[in-house]
Amino acid sequence: MQKQKKKQVRYTKAAKSPLVKKGNKVLVSEALVKKGRRNLQAKMHVNRGDEVVVISGDDKGKIGKVLEIFKDKGKIIVEGVNMIKRHRKSNAPGQEGEIVEMEAPIFASKVMLWDAEGNKASRVAHKTLESGQKVRLYKTTGEQID
């Protein structure tokens, strides 16, 4: 029986998806996973349906709803943000091809939760209620999110 080599984890400052390299080495972003963690899946501060604002990149300042979350890559899809064009071929004879515009994923670290009442971006705090239920709060106002 052969022993399996332990995975060596290297951390990078850049927001990158976890990347497995030669010799069981894994390259992980510090923006997504804290040092010393065994589970290399990103911990998300946003959920599907949250209203977020983009804080960096080409779409900085845009506000949209989170449509989809990819925890393994640390990315999310936000409505109306990071739009790309895809050229589609025709499927049937007589039908024309088309150019489809759709949202592409962006890193979750590039967005902050949007507090509509306070009209500004906010960090997320976590609190356990007396009933044992875990809730998220806006750091700016202390208001409960869910």
LOKOL-574209 format. One record per residue (C-alpha): x, y negated, z; residue in three letters. Coordinates in pm, whole numbers, plus 50000, padded with zeros to 5 digits. Example, Ala and Ser with C-alpha at 12.3 -4.5 7.8 and 13.67 -1.06 7.14 Angstrom:
<sites>
<site><px>51230</px><py>50450</py><pz>50780</pz><resn>ALA</resn></site>
<site><px>51367</px><py>50106</py><pz>50714</pz><resn>SER</resn></site>
</sites>
This chain:
<sites>
<site><px>50000</px><py>50000</py><pz>50000</pz><resn>MET</resn></site>
<site><px>50140</px><py>49662</py><pz>49899</pz><resn>GLN</resn></site>
<site><px>50120</px><py>49355</py><pz>50118</pz><resn>LYS</resn></site>
<site><px>49952</px><py>49055</py><pz>49964</pz><resn>GLN</resn></site>
<site><px>50157</px><py>48737</py><pz>49964</pz><resn>LYS</resn></site>
<site><px>50019</px><py>48451</py><pz>50168</pz><resn>LYS</resn></site>
<site><px>49906</px><py>48155</py><pz>49958</pz><resn>LYS</resn></site>
<site><px>50134</px><py>47855</py><pz>49985</pz><resn>GLN</resn></site>
<site><px>49939</px><py>47529</py><pz>49985</pz><resn>VAL</resn></site>
<site><px>50088</px><py>47201</py><pz>49859</pz><resn>ARG</resn></site>
<site><px>49904</px><py>46874</py><pz>49909</pz><resn>TYR</resn></site>
<site><px>49892</px><py>46578</py><pz>49671</pz><resn>THR</resn></site>
<site><px>49761</px><py>46224</py><pz>49724</pz><resn>LYS</resn></site>
<site><px>49585</px><py>46220</py><pz>49384</pz><resn>ALA</resn></site>
<site><px>49220</px><py>46325</py><pz>49359</pz><resn>ALA</resn></site>
<site><px>49262</px><py>46659</py><pz>49178</pz><resn>LYS</resn></site>
<site><px>49068</px><py>46983</py><pz>49168</pz><resn>SER</resn></site>
<site><px>49237</px><py>47272</py><pz>49354</pz><resn>PRO</resn></site>
<site><px>49485</px><py>47428</py><pz>49113</pz><resn>LEU</resn></site>
<site><px>49639</px><py>47776</py><pz>49150</pz><resn>VAL</resn></site>
<site><px>49998</px><py>47781</py><pz>49026</pz><resn>LYS</resn></site>
<site><px>50245</px><py>48059</py><pz>48962</pz><resn>LYS</resn></site>
<site><px>50359</px><py>48260</py><pz>49265</pz><resn>GLY</resn></site>
<site><px>50041</px><py>48218</py><pz>49474</pz><resn>ASN</resn></site>
<site><px>50096</px><py>47843</py><pz>49516</pz><resn>LYS</resn></site>
<site><px>49789</px><py>47624</py><pz>49540</pz><resn>VAL</resn></site>
<site><px>49793</px><py>47248</py><pz>49472</pz><resn>LEU</resn></site>
<site><px>49518</px><py>47066</py><pz>49664</pz><resn>VAL</resn></site>
<site><px>49422</px><py>46699</py><pz>49695</pz><resn>SER</resn></site>
<site><px>49438</px><py>46533</py><pz>50038</pz><resn>GLU</resn></site>
<site><px>49138</px><py>46326</py><pz>49930</pz><resn>ALA</resn></site>
<site><px>48927</px><py>46643</py><pz>49926</pz><resn>LEU</resn></site>
<site><px>49072</px><py>46875</py><pz>50193</pz><resn>VAL</resn></site>
<site><px>49244</px><py>46793</py><pz>50522</pz><resn>LYS</resn></site>
<site><px>49590</px><py>46940</py><pz>50588</pz><resn>LYS</resn></site>
<site><px>49598</px><py>47275</py><pz>50764</pz><resn>GLY</resn></site>
<site><px>49253</px><py>47386</py><pz>50644</pz><resn>ARG</resn></site>
<site><px>49220</px><py>47743</py><pz>50523</pz><resn>ARG</resn></site>
<site><px>48898</px><py>47681</py><pz>50333</pz><resn>ASN</resn></site>
<site><px>49009</px><py>47479</py><pz>50031</pz><resn>LEU</resn></site>
<site><px>48655</px><py>47378</py><pz>49939</pz><resn>GLN</resn></site>
<site><px>48590</px><py>47005</py><pz>49965</pz><resn>ALA</resn></site>
<site><px>48371</px><py>46879</py><pz>50247</pz><resn>LYS</resn></site>
<site><px>48112</px><py>46646</py><pz>50093</pz><resn>MET</resn></site>
<site><px>47993</px><py>46326</py><pz>50260</pz><resn>HIS</resn></site>
<site><px>47704</px><py>46297</py><pz>50010</pz><resn>VAL</resn></site>
<site><px>47413</px><py>46526</py><pz>49932</pz><resn>ASN</resn></site>
<site><px>47193</px><py>46572</py><pz>49625</pz><resn>ARG</resn></site>
<site><px>46941</px><py>46290</py><pz>49602</pz><resn>GLY</resn></site>
<site><px>47152</px><py>46034</py><pz>49793</pz><resn>ASP</resn></site>
<site><px>47185</px><py>45679</py><pz>49662</pz><resn>GLU</resn></site>
<site><px>47556</px><py>45600</py><pz>49611</pz><resn>VAL</resn></site>
<site><px>47774</px><py>45316</py><pz>49479</pz><resn>VAL</resn></site>
<site><px>48094</px><py>45374</py><pz>49281</pz><resn>VAL</resn></site>
<site><px>48391</px><py>45209</py><pz>49457</pz><resn>ILE</resn></site>
<site><px>48666</px><py>45265</py><pz>49198</pz><resn>SER</resn></site>
<site><px>48716</px><py>45331</py><pz>48829</pz><resn>GLY</resn></site>
<site><px>48552</px><py>45204</py><pz>48511</pz><resn>ASP</resn></site>
<site><px>48201</px><py>45218</py><pz>48660</pz><resn>ASP</resn></site>
<site><px>48293</px><py>45032</py><pz>48981</pz><resn>LYS</resn></site>
<site><px>47988</px><py>44869</py><pz>49141</pz><resn>GLY</resn></site>
<site><px>47727</px><py>45086</py><pz>48969</pz><resn>LYS</resn></site>
<site><px>47456</px><py>45232</py><pz>49190</pz><resn>ILE</resn></site>
<site><px>47289</px><py>45566</py><pz>49114</pz><resn>GLY</resn></site>
<site><px>47136</px><py>45884</py><pz>49252</pz><resn>LYS</resn></site>
<site><px>47344</px><py>46201</py><pz>49304</pz><resn>VAL</resn></site>
<site><px>47209</px><py>46460</py><pz>49059</pz><resn>LEU</resn></site>
<site><px>47446</px><py>46752</py><pz>49118</pz><resn>GLU</resn></site>
<site><px>47731</px><py>46855</py><pz>49350</pz><resn>ILE</resn></site>
<site><px>48030</px><py>47079</py><pz>49269</pz><resn>PHE</resn></site>
<site><px>48189</px><py>47161</py><pz>49608</pz><resn>LYS</resn></site>
<site><px>48462</px><py>47384</py><pz>49468</pz><resn>ASP</resn></site>
<site><px>48596</px><py>47099</py><pz>49253</pz><resn>LYS</resn></site>
<site><px>48509</px><py>46814</py><pz>49489</pz><resn>GLY</resn></site>
<site><px>48306</px><py>46641</py><pz>49219</pz><resn>LYS</resn></site>
<site><px>47954</px><py>46504</py><pz>49180</pz><resn>ILE</resn></site>
<site><px>47731</px><py>46386</py><pz>48896</pz><resn>ILE</resn></site>
<site><px>47574</px><py>46042</py><pz>48949</pz><resn>VAL</resn></site>
<site><px>47282</px><py>45914</py><pz>48741</pz><resn>GLU</resn></site>
<site><px>47399</px><py>45659</py><pz>48481</pz><resn>GLY</resn></site>
<site><px>47768</px><py>45678</py><pz>48582</pz><resn>VAL</resn></site>
<site><px>48064</px><py>45810</py><pz>48374</pz><resn>ASN</resn></site>
<site><px>47859</px><py>45851</py><pz>48057</pz><resn>MET</resn></site>
<site><px>48014</px><py>46061</py><pz>47778</pz><resn>ILE</resn></site>
<site><px>47901</px><py>46142</py><pz>47424</pz><resn>LYS</resn></site>
<site><px>47876</px><py>46496</py><pz>47288</pz><resn>ARG</resn></site>
<site><px>47828</px><py>46576</py><pz>46921</pz><resn>HIS</resn></site>
<site><px>47581</px><py>46860</py><pz>46869</pz><resn>ARG</resn></site>
<site><px>47556</px><py>47066</py><pz>46551</pz><resn>LYS</resn></site>
<site><px>47220</px><py>47147</py><pz>46398</pz><resn>SER</resn></site>
<site><px>47079</px><py>47482</py><pz>46513</pz><resn>ASN</resn></site>
<site><px>46832</px><py>47547</py><pz>46233</pz><resn>ALA</resn></site>
<site><px>46839</px><py>47464</py><pz>45861</pz><resn>PRO</resn></site>
<site><px>46676</px><py>47129</py><pz>45786</pz><resn>GLY</resn></site>
<site><px>46752</px><py>47002</py><pz>46136</pz><resn>GLN</resn></site>
<site><px>47011</px><py>46725</py><pz>46175</pz><resn>GLU</resn></site>
<site><px>47297</px><py>46716</py><pz>46422</pz><resn>GLY</resn></site>
<site><px>47288</px><py>46456</py><pz>46696</pz><resn>GLU</resn></site>
<site><px>47502</px><py>46262</py><pz>46941</pz><resn>ILE</resn></site>
<site><px>47392</px><py>46323</py><pz>47299</pz><resn>VAL</resn></site>
<site><px>47490</px><py>46089</py><pz>47582</pz><resn>GLU</resn></site>
<site><px>47520</px><py>46253</py><pz>47925</pz><resn>MET</resn></site>
<site><px>47676</px><py>46205</py><pz>48269</pz><resn>GLU</resn></site>
<site><px>48014</px><py>46363</py><pz>48345</pz><resn>ALA</resn></site>
<site><px>48134</px><py>46455</py><pz>48697</pz><resn>PRO</resn></site>
<site><px>48341</px><py>46213</py><pz>48906</pz><resn>ILE</resn></site>
<site><px>48530</px><py>46276</py><pz>49229</pz><resn>PHE</resn></site>
<site><px>48319</px><py>46241</py><pz>49544</pz><resn>ALA</resn></site>
<site><px>48595</px><py>46032</py><pz>49702</pz><resn>SER</resn></site>
<site><px>48519</px><py>45755</py><pz>49448</pz><resn>LYS</resn></site>
<site><px>48168</px><py>45690</py><pz>49585</pz><resn>VAL</resn></site>
<site><px>48016</px><py>45558</py><pz>49908</pz><resn>MET</resn></site>
<site><px>47663</px><py>45591</py><pz>50038</pz><resn>LEU</resn></site>
<site><px>47443</px><py>45291</py><pz>49949</pz><resn>TRP</resn></site>
<site><px>47237</px><py>45138</py><pz>50228</pz><resn>ASP</resn></site>
<site><px>46943</px><py>44981</py><pz>50043</pz><resn>ALA</resn></site>
<site><px>46811</px><py>44792</py><pz>50348</pz><resn>GLU</resn></site>
<site><px>47151</px><py>44649</py><pz>50442</pz><resn>GLY</resn></site>
<site><px>47224</px><py>44603</py><pz>50069</pz><resn>ASN</resn></site>
<site><px>47583</px><py>44729</py><pz>50102</pz><resn>LYS</resn></site>
<site><px>47800</px><py>45042</py><pz>50089</pz><resn>ALA</resn></site>
<site><px>47843</px><py>45238</py><pz>50411</pz><resn>SER</resn></site>
<site><px>48043</px><py>45525</py><pz>50550</pz><resn>ARG</resn></site>
<site><px>47870</px><py>45830</py><pz>50697</pz><resn>VAL</resn></site>
<site><px>47856</px><py>45920</py><pz>51067</pz><resn>ALA</resn></site>
<site><px>47729</px><py>46250</py><pz>51208</pz><resn>HIS</resn></site>
<site><px>47528</px><py>46289</py><pz>51527</pz><resn>LYS</resn></site>
<site><px>47359</px><py>46580</py><pz>51703</pz><resn>THR</resn></site>
<site><px>47016</px><py>46498</py><pz>51847</pz><resn>LEU</resn></site>
<site><px>46883</px><py>46632</py><pz>52179</pz><resn>GLU</resn></site>
<site><px>46679</px><py>46888</py><pz>51984</pz><resn>SER</resn></site>
<site><px>47007</px><py>47028</py><pz>51842</pz><resn>GLY</resn></site>
<site><px>46944</px><py>46895</py><pz>51491</pz><resn>GLN</resn></site>
<site><px>47245</px><py>46744</py><pz>51309</pz><resn>LYS</resn></site>
<site><px>47173</px><py>46415</py><pz>51132</pz><resn>VAL</resn></site>
<site><px>47370</px><py>46167</py><pz>50923</pz><resn>ARG</resn></site>
<site><px>47379</px><py>45795</py><pz>51002</pz><resn>LEU</resn></site>
<site><px>47496</px><py>45482</py><pz>50823</pz><resn>TYR</resn></site>
<site><px>47809</px><py>45352</py><pz>51001</pz><resn>LYS</resn></site>
<site><px>47720</px><py>44989</py><pz>50922</pz><resn>THR</resn></site>
<site><px>47368</px><py>44981</py><pz>51066</pz><resn>THR</resn></site>
<site><px>47350</px><py>45304</py><pz>51268</pz><resn>GLY</resn></site>
<site><px>47028</px><py>45396</py><pz>51087</pz><resn>GLU</resn></site>
<site><px>46943</px><py>45761</py><pz>51028</pz><resn>GLN</resn></site>
<site><px>46975</px><py>45888</py><pz>50668</pz><resn>ILE</resn></site>
<site><px>46803</px><py>46225</py><pz>50693</pz><resn>ASP</resn></site>
</sites>
